[in-house]
Amino acid sequence: RMDGKSVLTYFNDRIAAEIRLPEAIERKLLSPFQYFGVTDYADLSGLKWTSGRYDTRELTNLFTIDRAVADKRAAMTIESIIKYVTDLDKVKALGFCVSVEHAEYMSGFFNENGLPSICLTSKTPDDERNAAKQRLTKGEIQYIFVVDLYNEGVDIPEVNTVLFLRPTESLTVFLQQLGRGLRLAEDKECLTVLDFIGQAHKKYNFEDKFKALLANTSRSIEKEIKEGFVSAPKGCYIQLERMATKYILQNIRKSFDTTAGLVSRIETFVEDSGLSLTLENFTNYYHLDVRNIYKRGTFSKLCVFAGAKDDFSEPLEKIMGNAFLRLSYVNSRRWLRFLLNLFKSGGKINFKEMAPEERRMLNMFTYSIWEKVYPDLSFDLVTELKSSPTMLAELIELLEYNYSKIDFIDKKIDLGFECPLDLHCTYTRDQILLAMDHMDPSNVREGVKWIQDKQTDIFFITLNKSDKDYSPSTMYKDYSINESLFHWQSQSTTGSDSNTGQRYINHRSLGSKILLFVREHKRNNFGTEPYTFLGTANYVSHEGSKPMNIMWRLDDPIPAGYLKKTNQLVAG
């Protein structure tokens, strides 16, 4: 929607299915692209910023009226087209401008330099717009300069070049404008994108734009830039000029990756967004991973630093500040409902009268904060939490936020006892072990844990093992073959004729279970990475000994989104 309002309210705030831009390109539903970040020497860092965007009049003045800047910038645009476009005679381009004056200026400048162009605005008659489309297709004109006219709802598949001649503050608008050139067409090999990048206002968000273009959104954009955008979709290419790279990195380092950047956005959030300041509103508006906040402290204290909340001092402030990052991963509906009911009611906890799975879930929670199971606490949990009302309120807000963000179907798995672990949910190693009644999780270091009383082998699998974290003898080859088959390599000391090897091979006849928990990396940008529960698995076959290469068949298929991550690592 061009008014910036969400359409989710019409669908009960739930997305049934979605396909991101990289996936659509890889499935050949859209054209691949080559994106060039061109250095723009117009300095926008000091321009007025209001309601989440640059002031249009100030941008227009800079891009059109200030001829020293405007003419140099327009000439640079032509030079960049000559530099990056393969066949100038076949260009069919849309240039997105900041205002009608800007579009008219660019069209005039291009025509004066022998590049046939026109300008279209919302006031242009329909017959003239339709004629412009035909003229562009036939090659009578090569450039159409527009404001917001071609953001959505207009289809010119033959467009093979897109010029971003203005900073696009809205991710939605950026994708709509990019999408004008991604339509498939005969003889169109790819879309060429020229994005003109100058020194931006500190509140301008480069990260969202690049994340939307990349297949792997778990890597930091700073790392992607330094490594040459290795996560670009198949057949696509992203290149930044040296100064453009510098401007982007400077902006990112001053944005959400610093406490000062977060605080500055909280300060003006209500003015910029028109929304009330809540954790969910703030993260949704800025497309922000909530872990970026909890890497810096509590949201409540950041609001205090921004002058948006009265200062407070509470006994649990430090310990909850550390725990929120761990709790930000919780995505089991069952566990979240239990915790929310517990803390919202505020009633006394009677641990002995709880159901076994509830006792396990409570132990998982208390260990995540105090590294103690509930019976070992030296205080009453409810009283302790109530002593810090701000932290308790933020805890509830975070748990509700987590619940609202769940976008997959979880499922209770029958393990022969009341286990709180749900299929495809995310847990830390300690939480997994406590769910299995292993009450001292800190003493487990190996990648496989045999739980004798539950007759269960737990496999902790890290897919992408780095030389820094693993020795050559533990660089096991683990990956999915397809949605149901998983290849796993045992420890180098495990032989097929050993008791352990025989237990793996004959687990069904022995009545034991195999549980697979998988993570991409040992650590991510926020610390130790938790595991995703892929469910129970059954032995299919094996090759070799010391180590054993075992093929497991999962009882439940791996979700498509996670399967892509595990399959990507096969070639590596």
Secondary structure, DSSP 8 states (H G I E B T S, - for coil): -TT---SGGGGTT--S----HHHHHHTTSS--EEEEEEE-----TTS-EETTEE-HHHHHIIIIISHHHHHHHHHHHHHHHHHH-S-GGG--EEEE-SSHHHHHHHHHHHHHTT--EEE--TTS-HHHHHHHHHHHHHTS--EEEESSTTSSS---TT--EEEE-S----HHHHHHHHHTT-S--TT---EEEEEEE----TT--HHHHHHHH-S--SS-HHHHHHTT-TTS-TT-EEEE-HHHHHHHHHHHHTTTTSHHHHHHHHHTHHHHHSS---HHHHHHHTT--HHHHHTSS-HHHHHHHTTSS-----TTHHHHHHHHHHHTT---HHHHHHHHHHHHH-----GGGS-HHHHHHHHHHHHHHHSS-GGG-SS-HHHHHHTSHHHHHHHHHHHHHHHHT--S---B---SS----BTT-EE-HHHHHHHTT-S-GGG--SSEEEEGGGTEEEEEEESS--TTTS-GGG----EESSSSEEEEE--TT--TTSHHHHHHHTHHHHT-EEEEEEES-SEETTEE--EEEEEEEEEEEEE-SSS-EEEEEESS---HHHHHHHHHTT--
